[in-house]
Amino acid sequence: MTVRGAERLKEELQHLKSVRRPKVIQAIAEARAHGDLRENAEYHAAREEQGFIEGRIAEIEGKLGNAQVIDVTQVNAGGRVVFGATVELLNAETEEETRYQIVGEDEADIKVGLISNTSPLARALIGKIEGDVVSVQTPSGRRDYEIVGVLYV
C-alpha cells in the first residue's frame, strides 16, 4: 500500500478506538440501564454496532500489520509504470486525457483517480513506459490508451 493509504487506515483506526468504541460502550451501558435486555432494541443495535467496530478494528490492524508500505517518491523505476505510479493516459478514440494512480485495493477510488493494482487497466499498464499503447477490455468494449506520462509523486 502507499504511504497515503497507510496513513488513512491509521487515522480510521484511531477514530474507531478513540471515538466510536467509547460511544458504543456508553450506548450499551445506557441500554442496559433500561432493564430487560431480551426486548431492548437499543441494546441489540448497540451490540451489533460494537461487533462491527471491533471487526473493523481487527481488520485494519491485520492489514497494517501485514502491509508493505511503498513510498512512491523513493521508487526508481526508470520511467516504467509500477505500483504507486501516477499515469497520464490519452484515450486513442476520444483524445480525452485521464490521470490515474495505481494503488492497493483498500485505497482505490475511481472518482479521485485511484485505481486498484488488480484492475484490468492497472494490470495492462504495469511494466509499460511512456509512449506505449495498451489495450484494455472494458464493459463497453475494447479501449486503447497511450501512456503520455509516468510520475512518481
C-alpha positions in Angstrom: 0.0 0.0 0.0 1.1 3.6 -0.5 2.1 5.8 2.4 -1.1 7.8 2.0 -3.2 4.7 2.2 -1.4 3.5 5.3 -2.0 6.9 6.9 -5.7 6.9 6.1 -6.0 3.4 7.7 -4.1 4.6 10.8 -6.5 7.6 11.1 -9.5 5.4 10.7 -8.2 3.0 13.4 -7.5 5.9 15.7 -11.1 7.2 15.2 -12.6 3.8 15.8 -10.7 3.3 19.0 -10.9 6.8 20.5 -14.4 8.0 19.3 -16.7 5.2 18.1 -15.7 2.5 20.5 -16.3 4.7 23.6 -19.6 5.9 22.2 -20.9 2.4 21.6 -19.8 1.3 25.1 -21.7 4.2 26.5 -24.8 3.3 24.4 -24.6 -0.3 25.7 -24.4 0.9 29.3 -27.4 3.2 28.8 -29.4 0.5 27.2 -28.6 -2.0 30.0 -29.9 0.6 32.5 -33.3 0.4 30.8 -33.9 -3.1 32.1 -34.9 -6.3 30.3 -32.3 -6.9 27.6 -34.3 -9.5 25.6 -36.7 -7.0 24.2 -34.4 -3.9 24.2 -33.8 -2.9 20.6 -31.4 -0.1 21.6 -29.2 -2.7 23.4 -29.2 -5.1 20.4 -28.4 -2.3 18.0 -25.5 -1.1 20.1 -24.2 -4.6 20.4 -24.4 -5.1 16.7 -22.5 -1.8 16.1 -19.9 -2.9 18.7 -19.4 -6.1 16.7 -18.9 -4.1 13.5 -16.5 -1.7 15.1 -14.4 -4.5 16.7 -14.4 -6.4 13.5 -13.2 -3.3 11.5 -10.5 -2.6 14.1 -9.2 -6.2 13.8 -9.3 -5.9 10.0 -7.4 -2.7 9.9 -4.8 -3.9 12.5 -4.3 -7.0 10.4 -3.9 -5.0 7.1 -1.4 -2.6 8.7 0.5 -5.4 10.3 0.9 -7.3 7.1 1.2 -4.3 4.7 4.3 -3.4 2.7 4.2 0.4 2.6 5.8 1.8 -0.5 6.8 5.4 -0.8 6.5 6.1 -4.5 8.6 9.2 -4.3 11.6 6.9 -3.4 10.9 4.5 -6.3 13.4 4.5 -9.1 11.6 2.5 -11.8 13.3 4.1 -14.8 10.1 5.5 -16.3 8.2 2.3 -16.0 4.6 2.1 -14.6 4.8 0.4 -11.2 2.6 0.2 -8.1 2.1 3.8 -6.8 2.9 5.5 -10.1 0.6 8.1 -11.5 -0.1 7.5 -15.1 -1.3 10.1 -17.6 -3.3 8.4 -20.4 -4.7 9.5 -23.7 -7.8 7.7 -25.0 -6.9 6.8 -28.6 -10.6 7.1 -29.7 -11.8 10.2 -27.9 -8.5 12.0 -27.5 -9.5 12.5 -23.8 -6.7 12.6 -21.3 -7.1 11.0 -17.9 -4.8 10.5 -14.9 -4.7 7.6 -12.5 -2.6 6.5 -9.6 -2.2 2.7 -9.2 -2.8 1.9 -5.5 -3.8 -1.1 -3.4 -7.4 -2.4 -3.3 -8.1 -0.7 0.0 -7.2 2.7 -1.4 -8.9 2.5 -4.7 -11.4 5.2 -5.5 -12.0 5.8 -9.2 -13.8 9.1 -8.5 -10.5 10.7 -7.4 -8.3 8.8 -9.9 -7.1 6.0 -7.7 -7.3 2.6 -9.4 -6.6 -0.8 -7.8 -3.5 -2.6 -8.9 -5.7 -5.6 -9.6 -8.0 -3.7 -12.0 -7.8 -4.6 -15.7 -6.4 -1.2 -16.6 -3.7 -1.2 -14.0 -2.7 -4.8 -14.9 -2.4 -3.7 -18.5 -0.3 -0.6 -17.6 2.2 -2.1 -15.1 5.6 -2.6 -16.7 4.9 -0.3 -19.6 6.7 3.0 -20.3 5.8 6.4 -21.7 4.7 6.2 -25.4 3.4 2.6 -25.1 -0.1 1.9 -26.2 -2.2 -0.5 -24.1 -5.5 -2.2 -25.0 -8.0 -2.9 -22.2 -11.3 -4.8 -22.3 -14.0 -2.7 -20.6 -17.7 -3.3 -20.1 -18.4 -1.0 -23.1 -15.8 -2.7 -25.3 -12.1 -2.6 -26.0 -10.3 0.7 -25.4 -6.8 1.7 -26.4 -4.8 4.2 -24.3 -1.4 5.8 -25.0 0.8 6.4 -21.9 1.7 10.1 -22.2 3.4 10.4 -18.8 4.5 8.4 -15.8 5.0 10.3 -12.5 6.3 9.1 -9.1 4.6 11.7 -6.8 
